[in-house]
Amino acid sequence: MDTNIRHHIINNFQGDDFHTLKEAIEESVKEKDELTLPGLGVFFELIWENASQELKNELIEIIRKRVQKGLDNDI
């Protein structure tokens, strides 16, 4: 069985409005559910593919700073 997670996630949210997408992301982050990580990864991939170099640099810096804090600080 060939499962394409990207395709499934994009199709699942296709046609959703701003509020619905925001709510899905916020809920996934708040719940810290391991099952939502692939979906968040697909969303991040979409952002990355369409981001300016400036935004990419900003995202990397945010990630770098947060990773430095480690898992002990309630990720």
N, CA, C and O atoms as a Tripos MOL2 file, in Angstrom:
@<TRIPOS>MOLECULE
protein
  300   299    75     0     0
PROTEIN
NO_CHARGES

@<TRIPOS>ATOM
      1 N           0.8380   -1.1800    0.0000 N.3       1 MET1
      2 CA          0.0000    0.0000    0.0000 C.3       1 MET1
      3 C           0.8820    1.2420    0.0000 C.2       1 MET1
      4 O           1.6930    1.4270    0.9080 O.2       1 MET1
      5 N           0.7320    2.0840   -0.9990 N.am      2 ASP2
      6 CA          1.5240    3.2910   -1.1380 C.3       2 ASP2
      7 C           0.7600    4.4700   -0.5280 C.2       2 ASP2
      8 O          -0.2130    4.9530   -1.1080 O.2       2 ASP2
      9 N           1.2020    4.9240    0.6310 N.am      3 THR3
     10 CA          0.5430    6.0280    1.3070 C.3       3 THR3
     11 C           1.3570    7.2920    1.0980 C.2       3 THR3
     12 O           2.5460    7.3270    1.4120 O.2       3 THR3
     13 N           0.7360    8.3090    0.5820 N.am      4 ASN4
     14 CA          1.3890    9.5890    0.3950 C.3       4 ASN4
     15 C           0.8210   10.5530    1.4290 C.2       4 ASN4
     16 O          -0.2590   11.1160    1.2510 O.2       4 ASN4
     17 N           1.5750   10.7310    2.5160 N.am      5 ILE5
     18 CA          1.1170   11.5740    3.6160 C.3       5 ILE5
     19 C           0.8900   13.0080    3.1520 C.2       5 ILE5
     20 O          -0.1150   13.6260    3.5040 O.2       5 ILE5
     21 N           1.8170   13.5340    2.3680 N.am      6 ARG6
     22 CA          1.6660   14.9090    1.8860 C.3       6 ARG6
     23 C           0.3430   15.0810    1.1430 C.2       6 ARG6
     24 O          -0.4190   16.0120    1.4080 O.2       6 ARG6
     25 N           0.0900   14.1790    0.2220 N.am      7 HIS7
     26 CA         -1.1250   14.2580   -0.5910 C.3       7 HIS7
     27 C          -2.3690   14.1860    0.2870 C.2       7 HIS7
     28 O          -3.3100   14.9590    0.1070 O.2       7 HIS7
     29 N          -2.3700   13.2710    1.2190 N.am      8 HIS8
     30 CA         -3.5150   13.1000    2.1110 C.3       8 HIS8
     31 C          -3.7590   14.3590    2.9480 C.2       8 HIS8
     32 O          -4.8960   14.8180    3.0600 O.2       8 HIS8
     33 N          -2.7110   14.9100    3.5260 N.am      9 ILE9
     34 CA         -2.8640   16.0880    4.3870 C.3       9 ILE9
     35 C          -3.3140   17.2930    3.5810 C.2       9 ILE9
     36 O          -4.2110   18.0230    4.0010 O.2       9 ILE9
     37 N          -2.7010   17.5050    2.4330 N.am     10 ILE10
     38 CA         -3.0940   18.6490    1.6000 C.3      10 ILE10
     39 C          -4.5450   18.5000    1.1570 C.2      10 ILE10
     40 O          -5.3080   19.4640    1.2080 O.2      10 ILE10
     41 N          -4.9310   17.3110    0.7280 N.am     11 ASN11
     42 CA         -6.3280   17.0900    0.3290 C.3      11 ASN11
     43 C          -7.2900   17.2740    1.4930 C.2      11 ASN11
     44 O          -8.3990   17.7790    1.3180 O.2      11 ASN11
     45 N          -6.8610   16.8630    2.6810 N.am     12 ASN12
     46 CA         -7.7130   16.9690    3.8620 C.3      12 ASN12
     47 C          -8.0310   18.4200    4.2090 C.2      12 ASN12
     48 O          -9.1120   18.7030    4.7240 O.2      12 ASN12
     49 N          -7.1170   19.3340    3.9380 N.am     13 PHE13
     50 CA         -7.3110   20.7370    4.2900 C.3      13 PHE13
     51 C          -7.6620   21.6210    3.0900 C.2      13 PHE13
     52 O          -7.9080   22.8170    3.2490 O.2      13 PHE13
     53 N          -7.6850   21.0460    1.9170 N.am     14 GLN14
     54 CA         -7.9880   21.8200    0.7170 C.3      14 GLN14
     55 C          -9.3750   22.4470    0.8480 C.2      14 GLN14
     56 O         -10.3400   21.7610    1.1840 O.2      14 GLN14
     57 N          -9.4690   23.7180    0.5900 N.am     15 GLY15
     58 CA        -10.7400   24.4170    0.6630 C.3      15 GLY15
     59 C         -11.0430   25.0000    2.0320 C.2      15 GLY15
     60 O         -12.0040   25.7550    2.1810 O.2      15 GLY15
     61 N         -10.2310   24.6610    3.0450 N.am     16 ASP16
     62 CA        -10.4550   25.2220    4.3750 C.3      16 ASP16
     63 C         -10.0690   26.6920    4.3910 C.2      16 ASP16
     64 O          -9.1650   27.1230    3.6740 O.2      16 ASP16
     65 N         -10.7650   27.4440    5.2140 N.am     17 ASP17
     66 CA        -10.4830   28.8740    5.3110 C.3      17 ASP17
     67 C          -9.3700   29.1410    6.3280 C.2      17 ASP17
     68 O          -8.8690   28.2230    6.9780 O.2      17 ASP17
     69 N          -9.0000   30.4000    6.4490 N.am     18 PHE18
     70 CA         -7.9240   30.8440    7.3350 C.3      18 PHE18
     71 C          -8.1670   30.3660    8.7600 C.2      18 PHE18
     72 O          -7.2730   29.7960    9.3860 O.2      18 PHE18
     73 N          -9.3640   30.5950    9.2710 N.am     19 HIS19
     74 CA         -9.6970   30.2520   10.6550 C.3      19 HIS19
     75 C          -9.5420   28.7550   10.9150 C.2      19 HIS19
     76 O          -8.9960   28.3540   11.9430 O.2      19 HIS19
     77 N         -10.0140   27.9430    9.9970 N.am     20 THR20
     78 CA         -9.9420   26.4880   10.1550 C.3      20 THR20
     79 C          -8.4980   26.0050   10.1700 C.2      20 THR20
     80 O          -8.1320   25.1630   10.9890 O.2      20 THR20
     81 N          -7.6760   26.5350    9.2680 N.am     21 LEU21
     82 CA         -6.2590   26.1600    9.2440 C.3      21 LEU21
     83 C          -5.5480   26.6010   10.5170 C.2      21 LEU21
     84 O          -4.7810   25.8410   11.1080 O.2      21 LEU21
     85 N          -5.8080   27.8290   10.9290 N.am     22 LYS22
     86 CA         -5.1870   28.3480   12.1560 C.3      22 LYS22
     87 C          -5.5760   27.4930   13.3520 C.2      22 LYS22
     88 O          -4.7260   27.1340   14.1660 O.2      22 LYS22
     89 N          -6.8430   27.1700   13.4570 N.am     23 GLU23
     90 CA         -7.3370   26.3540   14.5630 C.3      23 GLU23
     91 C          -6.6920   24.9630   14.5590 C.2      23 GLU23
     92 O          -6.3150   24.4500   15.6120 O.2      23 GLU23
     93 N          -6.5700   24.3660   13.3940 N.am     24 ALA24
     94 CA         -5.9550   23.0330   13.2890 C.3      24 ALA24
     95 C          -4.4950   23.0700   13.7360 C.2      24 ALA24
     96 O          -4.0370   22.1700   14.4400 O.2      24 ALA24
     97 N          -3.7720   24.0960   13.3340 N.am     25 ILE25
     98 CA         -2.3630   24.2290   13.7170 C.3      25 ILE25
     99 C          -2.2430   24.4750   15.2120 C.2      25 ILE25
    100 O          -1.4530   23.8190   15.8920 O.2      25 ILE25
    101 N          -3.0240   25.4140   15.7220 N.am     26 GLU26
    102 CA         -2.9440   25.7340   17.1480 C.3      26 GLU26
    103 C          -3.3220   24.5370   18.0180 C.2      26 GLU26
    104 O          -2.6860   24.2960   19.0440 O.2      26 GLU26
    105 N          -4.3300   23.8000   17.6270 N.am     27 GLU27
    106 CA         -4.7560   22.6260   18.3820 C.3      27 GLU27
    107 C          -3.6680   21.5430   18.3560 C.2      27 GLU27
    108 O          -3.3940   20.9040   19.3710 O.2      27 GLU27
    109 N          -3.0620   21.3490   17.1970 N.am     28 SER28
    110 CA         -1.9930   20.3500   17.0710 C.3      28 SER28
    111 C          -0.8120   20.6940   17.9620 C.2      28 SER28
    112 O          -0.2450   19.8220   18.6210 O.2      28 SER28
    113 N          -0.4450   21.9630   17.9800 N.am     29 VAL29
    114 CA          0.6890   22.3960   18.7990 C.3      29 VAL29
    115 C           0.3360   22.3000   20.2800 C.2      29 VAL29
    116 O           1.1450   21.8450   21.0880 O.2      29 VAL29
    117 N          -0.8610   22.7250   20.6280 N.am     30 LYS30
    118 CA         -1.2910   22.7080   22.0290 C.3      30 LYS30
    119 C          -1.3590   21.2940   22.5910 C.2      30 LYS30
    120 O          -0.9260   21.0520   23.7180 O.2      30 LYS30
    121 N          -1.8920   20.3750   21.8270 N.am     31 GLU31
    122 CA         -2.0780   19.0050   22.2950 C.3      31 GLU31
    123 C          -0.7790   18.2050   22.3430 C.2      31 GLU31
    124 O          -0.6840   17.2120   23.0640 O.2      31 GLU31
    125 N           0.2200   18.6380   21.5740 N.am     32 LYS32
    126 CA          1.5160   17.9450   21.5070 C.3      32 LYS32
    127 C           1.3360   16.4640   21.1900 C.2      32 LYS32
    128 O           2.0230   15.6020   21.7380 O.2      32 LYS32
    129 N           0.4050   16.1990   20.3010 N.am     33 ASP33
    130 CA          0.0950   14.8300   19.8930 C.3      33 ASP33
    131 C           1.0770   14.4010   18.8090 C.2      33 ASP33
    132 O           1.2140   15.0710   17.7850 O.2      33 ASP33
    133 N           1.7470   13.2990   19.0350 N.am     34 GLU34
    134 CA          2.7330   12.7940   18.0740 C.3      34 GLU34
    135 C           2.1060   12.5140   16.7020 C.2      34 GLU34
    136 O           2.7880   12.5990   15.6810 O.2      34 GLU34
    137 N           0.8390   12.1880   16.6760 N.am     35 LEU35
    138 CA          0.1690   11.8780   15.4090 C.3      35 LEU35
    139 C           0.0200   13.0940   14.5080 C.2      35 LEU35
    140 O          -0.1200   12.9470   13.2940 O.2      35 LEU35
    141 N           0.0460   14.2950   15.0830 N.am     36 THR36
    142 CA         -0.1090   15.5030   14.2710 C.3      36 THR36
    143 C           1.2140   16.0130   13.7010 C.2      36 THR36
    144 O           1.2200   16.8940   12.8420 O.2      36 THR36
    145 N           2.3290   15.4670   14.1720 N.am     37 LEU37
    146 CA          3.6280   15.9460   13.7040 C.3      37 LEU37
    147 C           3.8130   15.8360   12.1900 C.2      37 LEU37
    148 O           4.3350   16.7710   11.5830 O.2      37 LEU37
    149 N           3.4080   14.7390   11.5570 N.am     38 PRO38
    150 CA          3.5580   14.6900   10.0970 C.3      38 PRO38
    151 C           2.7890   15.8100    9.3820 C.2      38 PRO38
    152 O           3.2780   16.3820    8.4090 O.2      38 PRO38
    153 N           1.5980   16.1110    9.8690 N.am     39 GLY39
    154 CA          0.8080   17.1830    9.2620 C.3      39 GLY39
    155 C           1.4760   18.5340    9.4170 C.2      39 GLY39
    156 O           1.5160   19.3320    8.4810 O.2      39 GLY39
    157 N           1.9980   18.7810   10.6030 N.am     40 LEU40
    158 CA          2.7140   20.0380   10.8240 C.3      40 LEU40
    159 C           3.9600   20.0990    9.9570 C.2      40 LEU40
    160 O           4.3390   21.1640    9.4690 O.2      40 LEU40
    161 N           4.5930   18.9500    9.7700 N.am     41 GLY41
    162 CA          5.7610   18.8940    8.8890 C.3      41 GLY41
    163 C           5.4130   19.2320    7.4480 C.2      41 GLY41
    164 O           6.1730   19.9200    6.7660 O.2      41 GLY41
    165 N           4.2650   18.7480    6.9840 N.am     42 VAL42
    166 CA          3.8090   19.0740    5.6240 C.3      42 VAL42
    167 C           3.5320   20.5640    5.5220 C.2      42 VAL42
    168 O           3.9040   21.2030    4.5380 O.2      42 VAL42
    169 N           2.8740   21.1240    6.5470 N.am     43 PHE43
    170 CA          2.6150   22.5670    6.5350 C.3      43 PHE43
    171 C           3.9250   23.3490    6.5010 C.2      43 PHE43
    172 O           4.0510   24.3310    5.7690 O.2      43 PHE43
    173 N           4.9090   22.9040    7.3050 N.am     44 PHE44
    174 CA          6.2000   23.5770    7.3160 C.3      44 PHE44
    175 C           6.8680   23.4800    5.9560 C.2      44 PHE44
    176 O           7.4640   24.4510    5.4880 O.2      44 PHE44
    177 N           6.7770   22.3210    5.3150 N.am     45 GLU45
    178 CA          7.3570   22.1410    3.9910 C.3      45 GLU45
    179 C           6.7260   23.1200    2.9900 C.2      45 GLU45
    180 O           7.4280   23.6980    2.1610 O.2      45 GLU45
    181 N           5.4130   23.3020    3.0690 N.am     46 LEU46
    182 CA          4.7270   24.2460    2.1810 C.3      46 LEU46
    183 C           5.2140   25.6720    2.4200 C.2      46 LEU46
    184 O           5.4220   26.4380    1.4790 O.2      46 LEU46
    185 N           5.3910   26.0130    3.6870 N.am     47 ILE47
    186 CA          5.9120   27.3470    4.0260 C.3      47 ILE47
    187 C           7.3090   27.5110    3.4630 C.2      47 ILE47
    188 O           7.6110   28.5030    2.7990 O.2      47 ILE47
    189 N           8.1570   26.5320    3.7300 N.am     48 TRP48
    190 CA          9.5560   26.6010    3.3180 C.3      48 TRP48
    191 C           9.6990   26.7510    1.8060 C.2      48 TRP48
    192 O          10.4930   27.5610    1.3260 O.2      48 TRP48
    193 N           8.9270   25.9660    1.0640 N.am     49 GLU49
    194 CA          9.0170   25.9980   -0.3980 C.3      49 GLU49
    195 C           8.5940   27.3460   -0.9780 C.2      49 GLU49
    196 O           8.9870   27.6890   -2.0930 O.2      49 GLU49
    197 N           7.8060   28.1040   -0.2420 N.am     50 ASN50
    198 CA          7.2800   29.3610   -0.7620 C.3      50 ASN50
    199 C           7.7960   30.5880   -0.0160 C.2      50 ASN50
    200 O           7.3120   31.6980   -0.2360 O.2      50 ASN50
    201 N           8.7710   30.3940    0.8600 N.am     51 ALA51
    202 CA          9.2860   31.4860    1.6860 C.3      51 ALA51
    203 C          10.4560   32.1940    1.0140 C.2      51 ALA51
    204 O          11.2250   31.5980    0.2600 O.2      51 ALA51
    205 N          10.5610   33.4770    1.3110 N.am     52 SER52
    206 CA         11.7280   34.2430    0.8800 C.3      52 SER52
    207 C          12.9300   33.7930    1.7030 C.2      52 SER52
    208 O          12.7710   33.1460    2.7390 O.2      52 SER52
    209 N          14.1080   34.1270    1.2540 N.am     53 GLN53
    210 CA         15.3150   33.7810    2.0150 C.3      53 GLN53
    211 C          15.2820   34.4490    3.3780 C.2      53 GLN53
    212 O          15.7370   33.8690    4.3630 O.2      53 GLN53
    213 N          14.7600   35.6400    3.4440 N.am     54 GLU54
    214 CA         14.6590   36.3570    4.7240 C.3      54 GLU54
    215 C          13.7750   35.5990    5.7200 C.2      54 GLU54
    216 O          14.1320   35.4560    6.8890 O.2      54 GLU54
    217 N          12.6300   35.1180    5.2530 N.am     55 LEU55
    218 CA         11.7440   34.3560    6.1240 C.3      55 LEU55
    219 C          12.3930   33.0360    6.5250 C.2      55 LEU55
    220 O          12.2800   32.6260    7.6810 O.2      55 LEU55
    221 N          13.0660   32.3650    5.5990 N.am     56 LYS56
    222 CA         13.7610   31.1240    5.9260 C.3      56 LYS56
    223 C          14.7990   31.3550    7.0230 C.2      56 LYS56
    224 O          14.9030   30.5670    7.9630 O.2      56 LYS56
    225 N          15.5610   32.4350    6.8960 N.am     57 ASN57
    226 CA         16.5660   32.7510    7.9060 C.3      57 ASN57
    227 C          15.9150   32.9980    9.2630 C.2      57 ASN57
    228 O          16.4280   32.5560   10.2910 O.2      57 ASN57
    229 N          14.7930   33.7010    9.2660 N.am     58 GLU58
    230 CA         14.0670   33.9750   10.5070 C.3      58 GLU58
    231 C          13.5570   32.6780   11.1420 C.2      58 GLU58
    232 O          13.6550   32.4930   12.3550 O.2      58 GLU58
    233 N          13.0170   31.7940   10.3190 N.am     59 LEU59
    234 CA         12.5220   30.5180   10.8290 C.3      59 LEU59
    235 C          13.6550   29.6790   11.4170 C.2      59 LEU59
    236 O          13.5040   29.0810   12.4820 O.2      59 LEU59
    237 N          14.7790   29.6380   10.7220 N.am     60 ILE60
    238 CA         15.9320   28.8880   11.2150 C.3      60 ILE60
    239 C          16.3850   29.4470   12.5570 C.2      60 ILE60
    240 O          16.7080   28.6860   13.4690 O.2      60 ILE60
    241 N          16.4120   30.7500   12.6820 N.am     61 GLU61
    242 CA         16.8410   31.3750   13.9320 C.3      61 GLU61
    243 C          15.8680   31.0530   15.0730 C.2      61 GLU61
    244 O          16.2990   30.7930   16.1960 O.2      61 GLU61
    245 N          14.5810   31.0690   14.7970 N.am     62 ILE62
    246 CA         13.5880   30.7000   15.8080 C.3      62 ILE62
    247 C          13.8020   29.2550   16.2410 C.2      62 ILE62
    248 O          13.8110   28.9560   17.4350 O.2      62 ILE62
    249 N          13.9740   28.3670   15.2790 N.am     63 ILE63
    250 CA         14.1850   26.9550   15.5880 C.3      63 ILE63
    251 C          15.4880   26.7680   16.3600 C.2      63 ILE63
    252 O          15.5240   26.0380   17.3510 O.2      63 ILE63
    253 N          16.5470   27.4200   15.9140 N.am     64 ARG64
    254 CA         17.8470   27.2930   16.5760 C.3      64 ARG64
    255 C          17.7580   27.7090   18.0380 C.2      64 ARG64
    256 O          18.2550   27.0060   18.9180 O.2      64 ARG64
    257 N          17.1270   28.8480   18.2970 N.am     65 LYS65
    258 CA         17.0070   29.3340   19.6760 C.3      65 LYS65
    259 C          16.1800   28.3850   20.5330 C.2      65 LYS65
    260 O          16.5180   28.1290   21.6890 O.2      65 LYS65
    261 N          15.1060   27.8690   19.9690 N.am     66 ARG66
    262 CA         14.2360   26.9740   20.7400 C.3      66 ARG66
    263 C          14.9050   25.6240   20.9930 C.2      66 ARG66
    264 O          14.7410   25.0430   22.0650 O.2      66 ARG66
    265 N          15.6480   25.1300   20.0260 N.am     67 VAL67
    266 CA         16.3460   23.8600   20.1840 C.3      67 VAL67
    267 C          17.4250   23.9940   21.2620 C.2      67 VAL67
    268 O          17.6720   23.0500   22.0130 O.2      67 VAL67
    269 N          18.0590   25.1500   21.3390 N.am     68 GLN68
    270 CA         19.0810   25.3810   22.3560 C.3      68 GLN68
    271 C          18.5260   25.2440   23.7620 C.2      68 GLN68
    272 O          19.2430   24.8460   24.6800 O.2      68 GLN68
    273 N          17.2480   25.5720   23.9370 N.am     69 LYS69
    274 CA         16.6030   25.4520   25.2420 C.3      69 LYS69
    275 C          16.3730   23.9930   25.6180 C.2      69 LYS69
    276 O          16.2900   23.6600   26.8000 O.2      69 LYS69
    277 N          16.2720   23.1350   24.6290 N.am     70 GLY70
    278 CA         16.1520   21.7000   24.8680 C.3      70 GLY70
    279 C          14.7510   21.2470   25.2290 C.2      70 GLY70
    280 O          13.8230   22.0480   25.3390 O.2      70 GLY70
    281 N          14.6250   19.9640   25.4080 N.am     71 LEU71
    282 CA         13.3410   19.3320   25.7050 C.3      71 LEU71
    283 C          12.8800   19.5780   27.1310 C.2      71 LEU71
    284 O          11.6930   19.4350   27.4270 O.2      71 LEU71
    285 N          13.7790   19.9390   28.0080 N.am     72 ASP72
    286 CA         13.4150   20.1200   29.4080 C.3      72 ASP72
    287 C          12.5740   21.3650   29.6570 C.2      72 ASP72
    288 O          12.0360   21.5370   30.7510 O.2      72 ASP72
    289 N          12.4580   22.2110   28.6860 N.am     73 ASN73
    290 CA         11.7280   23.4620   28.8810 C.3      73 ASN73
    291 C          10.3420   23.4200   28.2540 C.2      73 ASN73
    292 O           9.8870   24.4130   27.6860 O.2      73 ASN73
    293 N           9.6770   22.2900   28.3520 N.am     74 ASP74
    294 CA          8.2730   22.1670   27.9800 C.3      74 ASP74
    295 C           7.9800   22.4760   26.5190 C.2      74 ASP74
    296 O           7.1140   23.2960   26.2150 O.2      74 ASP74
    297 N           8.6980   21.8220   25.6200 N.am     75 ILE75
    298 CA          8.4550   22.0100   24.1920 C.3      75 ILE75
    299 C           7.0310   21.6550   23.8590 C.2      75 ILE75
    300 O           6.6270   21.7480   22.7000 O.2      75 ILE75
@<TRIPOS>BOND
     1     1     2 1
     2     2     3 1
     3     3     4 2
     4     3     5 am
     5     5     6 1
     6     6     7 1
     7     7     8 2
     8     7     9 am
     9     9    10 1
    10    10    11 1
    11    11    12 2
    12    11    13 am
    13    13    14 1
    14    14    15 1
    15    15    16 2
    16    15    17 am
    17    17    18 1
    18    18    19 1
    19    19    20 2
    20    19    21 am
    21    21    22 1
    22    22    23 1
    23    23    24 2
    24    23    25 am
    25    25    26 1
    26    26    27 1
    27    27    28 2
    28    27    29 am
    29    29    30 1
    30    30    31 1
    31    31    32 2
    32    31    33 am
    33    33    34 1
    34    34    35 1
    35    35    36 2
    36    35    37 am
    37    37    38 1
    38    38    39 1
    39    39    40 2
    40    39    41 am
    41    41    42 1
    42    42    43 1
    43    43    44 2
    44    43    45 am
    45    45    46 1
    46    46    47 1
    47    47    48 2
    48    47    49 am
    49    49    50 1
    50    50    51 1
    51    51    52 2
    52    51    53 am
    53    53    54 1
    54    54    55 1
    55    55    56 2
    56    55    57 am
    57    57    58 1
    58    58    59 1
    59    59    60 2
    60    59    61 am
    61    61    62 1
    62    62    63 1
    63    63    64 2
    64    63    65 am
    65    65    66 1
    66    66    67 1
    67    67    68 2
    68    67    69 am
    69    69    70 1
    70    70    71 1
    71    71    72 2
    72    71    73 am
    73    73    74 1
    74    74    75 1
    75    75    76 2
    76    75    77 am
    77    77    78 1
    78    78    79 1
    79    79    80 2
    80    79    81 am
    81    81    82 1
    82    82    83 1
    83    83    84 2
    84    83    85 am
    85    85    86 1
    86    86    87 1
    87    87    88 2
    88    87    89 am
    89    89    90 1
    90    90    91 1
    91    91    92 2
    92    91    93 am
    93    93    94 1
    94    94    95 1
    95    95    96 2
    96    95    97 am
    97    97    98 1
    98    98    99 1
    99    99   100 2
   100    99   101 am
   101   101   102 1
   102   102   103 1
   103   103   104 2
   104   103   105 am
   105   105   106 1
   106   106   107 1
   107   107   108 2
   108   107   109 am
   109   109   110 1
   110   110   111 1
   111   111   112 2
   112   111   113 am
   113   113   114 1
   114   114   115 1
   115   115   116 2
   116   115   117 am
   117   117   118 1
   118   118   119 1
   119   119   120 2
   120   119   121 am
   121   121   122 1
   122   122   123 1
   123   123   124 2
   124   123   125 am
   125   125   126 1
   126   126   127 1
   127   127   128 2
   128   127   129 am
   129   129   130 1
   130   130   131 1
   131   131   132 2
   132   131   133 am
   133   133   134 1
   134   134   135 1
   135   135   136 2
   136   135   137 am
   137   137   138 1
   138   138   139 1
   139   139   140 2
   140   139   141 am
   141   141   142 1
   142   142   143 1
   143   143   144 2
   144   143   145 am
   145   145   146 1
   146   146   147 1
   147   147   148 2
   148   147   149 am
   149   149   150 1
   150   150   151 1
   151   151   152 2
   152   151   153 am
   153   153   154 1
   154   154   155 1
   155   155   156 2
   156   155   157 am
   157   157   158 1
   158   158   159 1
   159   159   160 2
   160   159   161 am
   161   161   162 1
   162   162   163 1
   163   163   164 2
   164   163   165 am
   165   165   166 1
   166   166   167 1
   167   167   168 2
   168   167   169 am
   169   169   170 1
   170   170   171 1
   171   171   172 2
   172   171   173 am
   173   173   174 1
   174   174   175 1
   175   175   176 2
   176   175   177 am
   177   177   178 1
   178   178   179 1
   179   179   180 2
   180   179   181 am
   181   181   182 1
   182   182   183 1
   183   183   184 2
   184   183   185 am
   185   185   186 1
   186   186   187 1
   187   187   188 2
   188   187   189 am
   189   189   190 1
   190   190   191 1
   191   191   192 2
   192   191   193 am
   193   193   194 1
   194   194   195 1
   195   195   196 2
   196   195   197 am
   197   197   198 1
   198   198   199 1
   199   199   200 2
   200   199   201 am
   201   201   202 1
   202   202   203 1
   203   203   204 2
   204   203   205 am
   205   205   206 1
   206   206   207 1
   207   207   208 2
   208   207   209 am
   209   209   210 1
   210   210   211 1
   211   211   212 2
   212   211   213 am
   213   213   214 1
   214   214   215 1
   215   215   216 2
   216   215   217 am
   217   217   218 1
   218   218   219 1
   219   219   220 2
   220   219   221 am
   221   221   222 1
   222   222   223 1
   223   223   224 2
   224   223   225 am
   225   225   226 1
   226   226   227 1
   227   227   228 2
   228   227   229 am
   229   229   230 1
   230   230   231 1
   231   231   232 2
   232   231   233 am
   233   233   234 1
   234   234   235 1
   235   235   236 2
   236   235   237 am
   237   237   238 1
   238   238   239 1
   239   239   240 2
   240   239   241 am
   241   241   242 1
   242   242   243 1
   243   243   244 2
   244   243   245 am
   245   245   246 1
   246   246   247 1
   247   247   248 2
   248   247   249 am
   249   249   250 1
   250   250   251 1
   251   251   252 2
   252   251   253 am
   253   253   254 1
   254   254   255 1
   255   255   256 2
   256   255   257 am
   257   257   258 1
   258   258   259 1
   259   259   260 2
   260   259   261 am
   261   261   262 1
   262   262   263 1
   263   263   264 2
   264   263   265 am
   265   265   266 1
   266   266   267 1
   267   267   268 2
   268   267   269 am
   269   269   270 1
   270   270   271 1
   271   271   272 2
   272   271   273 am
   273   273   274 1
   274   274   275 1
   275   275   276 2
   276   275   277 am
   277   277   278 1
   278   278   279 1
   279   279   280 2
   280   279   281 am
   281   281   282 1
   282   282   283 1
   283   283   284 2
   284   283   285 am
   285   285   286 1
   286   286   287 1
   287   287   288 2
   288   287   289 am
   289   289   290 1
   290   290   291 1
   291   291   292 2
   292   291   293 am
   293   293   294 1
   294   294   295 1
   295   295   296 2
   296   295   297 am
   297   297   298 1
   298   298   299 1
   299   299   300 2
@<TRIPOS>SUBSTRUCTURE
     1 MET1         2 RESIDUE 1 A MET
     2 ASP2         6 RESIDUE 1 A ASP
     3 THR3        10 RESIDUE 1 A THR
     4 ASN4        14 RESIDUE 1 A ASN
     5 ILE5        18 RESIDUE 1 A ILE
     6 ARG6        22 RESIDUE 1 A ARG
     7 HIS7        26 RESIDUE 1 A HIS
     8 HIS8        30 RESIDUE 1 A HIS
     9 ILE9        34 RESIDUE 1 A ILE
    10 ILE10       38 RESIDUE 1 A ILE
    11 ASN11       42 RESIDUE 1 A ASN
    12 ASN12       46 RESIDUE 1 A ASN
    13 PHE13       50 RESIDUE 1 A PHE
    14 GLN14       54 RESIDUE 1 A GLN
    15 GLY15       58 RESIDUE 1 A GLY
    16 ASP16       62 RESIDUE 1 A ASP
    17 ASP17       66 RESIDUE 1 A ASP
    18 PHE18       70 RESIDUE 1 A PHE
    19 HIS19       74 RESIDUE 1 A HIS
    20 THR20       78 RESIDUE 1 A THR
    21 LEU21       82 RESIDUE 1 A LEU
    22 LYS22       86 RESIDUE 1 A LYS
    23 GLU23       90 RESIDUE 1 A GLU
    24 ALA24       94 RESIDUE 1 A ALA
    25 ILE25       98 RESIDUE 1 A ILE
    26 GLU26      102 RESIDUE 1 A GLU
    27 GLU27      106 RESIDUE 1 A GLU
    28 SER28      110 RESIDUE 1 A SER
    29 VAL29      114 RESIDUE 1 A VAL
    30 LYS30      118 RESIDUE 1 A LYS
    31 GLU31      122 RESIDUE 1 A GLU
    32 LYS32      126 RESIDUE 1 A LYS
    33 ASP33      130 RESIDUE 1 A ASP
    34 GLU34      134 RESIDUE 1 A GLU
    35 LEU35      138 RESIDUE 1 A LEU
    36 THR36      142 RESIDUE 1 A THR
    37 LEU37      146 RESIDUE 1 A LEU
    38 PRO38      150 RESIDUE 1 A PRO
    39 GLY39      154 RESIDUE 1 A GLY
    40 LEU40      158 RESIDUE 1 A LEU
    41 GLY41      162 RESIDUE 1 A GLY
    42 VAL42      166 RESIDUE 1 A VAL
    43 PHE43      170 RESIDUE 1 A PHE
    44 PHE44      174 RESIDUE 1 A PHE
    45 GLU45      178 RESIDUE 1 A GLU
    46 LEU46      182 RESIDUE 1 A LEU
    47 ILE47      186 RESIDUE 1 A ILE
    48 TRP48      190 RESIDUE 1 A TRP
    49 GLU49      194 RESIDUE 1 A GLU
    50 ASN50      198 RESIDUE 1 A ASN
    51 ALA51      202 RESIDUE 1 A ALA
    52 SER52      206 RESIDUE 1 A SER
    53 GLN53      210 RESIDUE 1 A GLN
    54 GLU54      214 RESIDUE 1 A GLU
    55 LEU55      218 RESIDUE 1 A LEU
    56 LYS56      222 RESIDUE 1 A LYS
    57 ASN57      226 RESIDUE 1 A ASN
    58 GLU58      230 RESIDUE 1 A GLU
    59 LEU59      234 RESIDUE 1 A LEU
    60 ILE60      238 RESIDUE 1 A ILE
    61 GLU61      242 RESIDUE 1 A GLU
    62 ILE62      246 RESIDUE 1 A ILE
    63 ILE63      250 RESIDUE 1 A ILE
    64 ARG64      254 RESIDUE 1 A ARG
    65 LYS65      258 RESIDUE 1 A LYS
    66 ARG66      262 RESIDUE 1 A ARG
    67 VAL67      266 RESIDUE 1 A VAL
    68 GLN68      270 RESIDUE 1 A GLN
    69 LYS69      274 RESIDUE 1 A LYS
    70 GLY70      278 RESIDUE 1 A GLY
    71 LEU71      282 RESIDUE 1 A LEU
    72 ASP72      286 RESIDUE 1 A ASP
    73 ASN73      290 RESIDUE 1 A ASN
    74 ASP74      294 RESIDUE 1 A ASP
    75 ILE75      298 RESIDUE 1 A ILE
